[in-house]
Amino acid sequence: MEKRELVIVGAGPAGLTAAIYGRRAGLDVLLIEKGAAGGQINITEEIENWPGVQHATGPELGAMFRAHAEKFNTEFRDADVTKIEVRDGAKIVVTNKGEIEAEAVIVATGAYFRRLGCEGEAEHIGQGVSYCAVCDGAFFEDEEIAVVGGGNSAVEEGDYLTKFASKVYIIHRRDEFRADRAAVERALSNPKIVPVWNSVVEKIEGDGMVENLVLKNVKTGEISDLPVAGVFMFVGQAPHDEAVKGLLETTKGGWIKTNERMETSVEGIFAAGDLRDKSLRQVVTAAADGAIAAMSASSYIAEQVHLHSKLMEPEKVVALFFSSIDAGQAKLSGDVESAFERAGAAVVLVDGYKNARMVQKLGLTDLPVMIRIESGKIVAKKAVASEAEASEFAR
């Protein structure tokens, strides 16, 4: 089986940034993507909120990201990742072109906007059909536009869009919004917002750009036209989590839970970008996630390789696990190191605070503790409180 240090799944802004940071950290990086690099930004016509680039199309920015990753000799592979598994502690990335064992994996497969599915929607994506108010709202200055949906996202983003548009129609299939009461009251009190109740979009029309929506009243069956310059769909968003379903801890909606280091519930697997449980999904936040995930993965790999070589590979090892944030334990580690040096003996000092996962993996519940390892297995362990107790354990 092919073995790699860091495998990144997904070549959107998060994955490409992770590749850049991973290669700069000296890691062997394999980036797997199905389709063109850039991810969801490839369907964005214009991007004006990437710092330092005042204007670019989504595909242009995606190409810049890829070129930057290529500069650091990232290996790209076009493959379909069907599953990520943990087998006997090893992380396995299963693709349609074979299996890969990785020391660390970054999942950066992104998310997708649920589409309405009406006629003309697909043809006008990036040409007036949008799924992101923050990304595209400013392009509709003084225009009349529509929002489709009735939940919090639709109502809140509709209110946000009034900063730019002269009028915002919120089209909802029911006769009241499902959003929080405060959001509804704020929207309905906005003179630029016009609710369109009991209606669905049957068709999106326009020669190139969106020009008109064909609506159907679900109660009367009446068909009507609504001339608008754009339409924003807020009928839901979901993570591309197919490869990790059932493996990682997620929210009810399937968004992957991580800590601030982008660590998931499974050791050595990190998540970055839009599939994370987070409040803002933008190119800039995805890139930040990718950078953090790569550096966390680099630290994890370095720690695991170092500790494995120090603890598991030698035939016999004596080690002291301690916490560097406890002054007494930090002093004890220095005393034990000095005592073993005077005796001509070897001891491995492991900061259990910084290497919490290793502590957990070895089943150590209290620090400080001395352990004896033979041929990769713990054969003895003892809690110690002094240099004398540590020396006695080593005899």
N, C-alpha and C positions, 0 to 999 in steps of 0.2 A: 504493500500500500504506500502511496505517495505520502511523504511527511513534510510539513512546512511549519515555520514558526508562527506566523500570523496570517490567518485567512479572513478576508473581509468579504461579506456577502452584500452586494449592492453598490452601484457606482453612481449614486446621486451625490449631492454636496457633502453629506456626512461621510459616505464611504470614500470618496476621493480625497477629502481632507485627512481622513484617518490614514490613507495610503501615504500621503505626503509626510505626515508626522511620523508614521511608522518607519518609513525608509530613512528619514533623517535621523531617527534613533538607532539606525543600524540593523533593523530587523529584516528578515527574509519575508517579503510581503507578496501574497497572492490575492488579487482582487477579482472576484467572480461577479459577472453581470450578465443578465439576459437582455440583449438589446443595446441601444445606444447609451453611452455614458451621459450623465447629467440628470437622469431620473425625471421627476415630475416637472422640473423647470423647462424641459423640452417642449411642453405644451403651453408655455407662457410666452406671449408675443413680445412683451416689453418688461424689463426689470429696471427699476430706478432706485431701489433701496439697498443695493449692495455697495458698502462703503468703498469709495475710491473709483467706482465705475458709475458715472452719472447716468449712462444709458446703454443698455445692451438688450438684445433679444435673449430669450431663455436658451436656445441652442448655442448662441455665441458664448454665453457665460459657461455653459456646460463644456464647450470645447476648450475654454481657458482652463477650467478645472482639470480636465484630462491631460492637457499639454503640460500643466504644472506637475501632475503626478508622474507623467512619462519622463520628465526631466530627471527625476530621482530613480529611474529604472524600475518602476513598479511593474510587476508582471500582471497583465490583464488576461482573463480567460472568459470567453463567451460560453456559458454553460447554464443549465437550469438546475438550481439547487432544490432538490425535492425534500430533503430532510437534514436536520442537524441532530446528532445523537451523542449520548455519552455511554461508552462501552468500557466497562472495567476501569473507569476513571479517565479514559482517553476520549477526546473530543473528535468526533468524526463528522465531516461534511460530505453528505451523499449527493452526487450530481448525476446527470444523465451521461457524463463522460468518465465516471469512475468515482472512487471514494478517496478522501484526503484526510489524514490525521493531522490535527493542528494543535500546537501548544496553547494557542489562544484564538478565539473567534470573535469578530465584531459583526453583529447583525445590524445592517443598515439598509433594510429593504424598503423603508418608507411607508407611505400610506396612500390611499386613493380616495377621491371624492366619489360618492355614489352618484351615478348619473340619473337624470330624470327618465331618459329612455324615449323621449318624444322625437318625432321627425324633425330633422334639421339641427339637432343638438350637436352631434358629432362633427358635422361639417363646419360649424361656427365656433368650435372651441378655439380660443385665442383670437377670434374675430368678433368679439362682442359677447360670447358665452364665457363666463368665468366662474370659478369656484372659490375665489379668494378676494375678499374686499380689501384687505390691507395691501395685497399685491397690485390690484388693478383699479381700485376705486378712483385714484387721481386722474386716470385717463378719461373719465366721464364728467369733467368739469362743465357745469351748466347744462348738462344733458338730462333727458328724462330716461330713467332706467327702471328695471323691475327686479324684484327678489322673489324667489320661489321657496316656500317653506313656511312653517308655522311654529317651529320650536325656538329655543333660546338663540341659536346661531342665526337663524333667519331674521328674527326681530332685532337682535342687538346689532348685527351687521347692517341691516337696513337703516337703522338709526345712524350708524357710523357713516354710511354712504351719503347721507344728507349733507355732510361736510363738503361734498364735491358736486353732487347732482342737484339739479333744480327741482326734481320731483322723483320720489321713489315709490313705486307701486309694490306692495307686498301681496303676492298671490298665494292664497291658501285654500285648500279644498274643503275646509270646514267654515263654520260661521263664528269661530273665535280662535285666538291663538293658544297654543299649548305652552308658551313660554312662561317664565316666572312673572308674577303679577307686577313687580316693579319695572321689569323690562317692557312689559306690554303698556303700562301707563305712560312710561317715558316716550315710547314710540308713537302712541296714539295722540299724545299731546304735541307732537312735532308737526307743524303745519306743512312740511314737505312730504310727509308720509301719507299715502292713500291706500287703505286696505282694499283688496279685491277678494271678497268672500265667496265661498262655495264654488271655486273655479280651479280648473287645471289647465296646463299648457298642452295643447294638442299638436302645435307645430311652431317652429321658429323659422322665420323667413328673412331674406335679405340677399342682395346681390353682393357677395363678398362679406361685408359687415352686417350685423344684425340690424334689421329695420322694423320688424313687426312680429308680434306674438299672436297666434290664433288661440283664443281661449274658449273653453266650454264650461258652461254653468252646470254643475253636477246635479242640481235640483230641477232645473227647467229644461236642460238640454240645449239651451240657446248658445249659438256660436257668435263670437265677436272678435274684432281686431283691437290690438293694443299697440300702437306705434311707440317703440322705444329704441334707444341706441345700444342698449346692452341688457343682459339678463344674468343675474347671479344665482346660482343653484346652491341651496343649503338644505339638502335632503339627507344629509348624513355623510360621515367620513369613517373609514375603517382602516386598520393597519394591514400591511402585507405580512402576515404572520404565519403563512402556510407552512413554512419549513420548521417552525419552532412550536407549533400548537401542542399543548400538553407538557412541554418541557420547562418553560419559564413561567415564573409568577407574573400574572397580568391583572389588570382591572377587569371589571365586568364587561367592558366593551372590547377587551382583547389587547389593550395598550400595555406594552411591556413595562414593568416596574424596575427602576434602577435607583441606585444612590447617586450622589454627586460625582462619583468617579466612573459613572456609567456601568458599574458592575450589576449584573442581574442576579437572580436567585441561584444560578448555577456557577460554580467556581470556574474562572477562565473564559466565560462567555460574557461579552459586553454588548450593549445595545446603544445605538446612536441615531439621531435624526427623528423623523416624523412618526416612527412606530413606537416611540417612547411615550409614557404617560407624562404629558407636559402641557403647559398653558399656551405656548405660542409656537406655531409651526411655520418657520420661515427659513429661507436659504441661510441667513446669517446664524440662526440658532442651530440649524443642522450642522453647519461647518464647525461651530464651537463644540458641539457634542462629539463630532468626529475627532477633533484634536485631543479632547480629554480622554476619549475612549482609547485612542492609540497610545497615549502616554501611560495610561493605566495598564494597558495590555503589556507595554514594554516593561514596566515595573514588575508586573506579575510574572512575566517570562523570566526576567533576570533573577527574581527572588526564587522562583521554583527551580531553575537550573542550578543556581548557586547552592540552595539548601539541599537539593537532591545530590549534588556532587559531594557536599560536606557530610550529609547525614546518612544517605541511603547507599551510596556506592562503596564506601570503605567497608572492610570486613567487620571491624569493631569501632564503635564511636561512643564517647561520653559527651553529653551536651547539657548545658544549663539554659533553660528557657526562663526569661525574666521580662519585666515590663520597664521600658525606658522612661515612662512618665511617673514612676514611683521612685522617689529619691533613694529610699533604702535599698530597693532592688537594683537600681543602677549602680550604687556603691558596691553592693554585694558582687555584681558581675565583675567589677574591676578587681576586687579582692580575690575572687576565685581564679581569675586569669593569672594574677601575680603568683598565687600559691601553686598553681599547676606548673607555671614556668620554673619556679624554684625547684620543684620536684622533678623536672624534666618530663612531665606528662602533658598530654594533649587534651584540650577541652574545646568544644565548639560552643560559642556564645550565640544565642538566638534571641533577638528582641521580639518577644511574643506580641507586643503591642503593634509593631509594624507588620508582623507576619501572623496576623490573627487567623487566616485561613489554614496555615500550617499547624497552628495550635489546635484548631478545631479538627483537622484531618487526623492528627495523632491522638485525639481524645484526651487532651490535657485540660483539666478543668480549673486548676488553681496554679498561680505563679507566686514565687519562683519554684521551679521543680527541676531536679536532675533526672536525666534518662540515660539508659544504656541501650544502644542499638547494635544488634549483630545480624549481619547479612540482610539489612533492610528491615528488620523487625525489632520492635521494642521488647526487651527481655526483662527490664527492671526500671522502676521509676520511684522517686521519693521527693516529697516536699522538703525543702531545706530553708534554713533561716540564717545560716552562718557559713563562713568559709570552712570551718572545721567539719561541719556536717557534709558539705560538698566533697571535701577531701576524703572523708570516711567512706562515702558512697562509692568513690572511684577506686578504692582499694580492692 
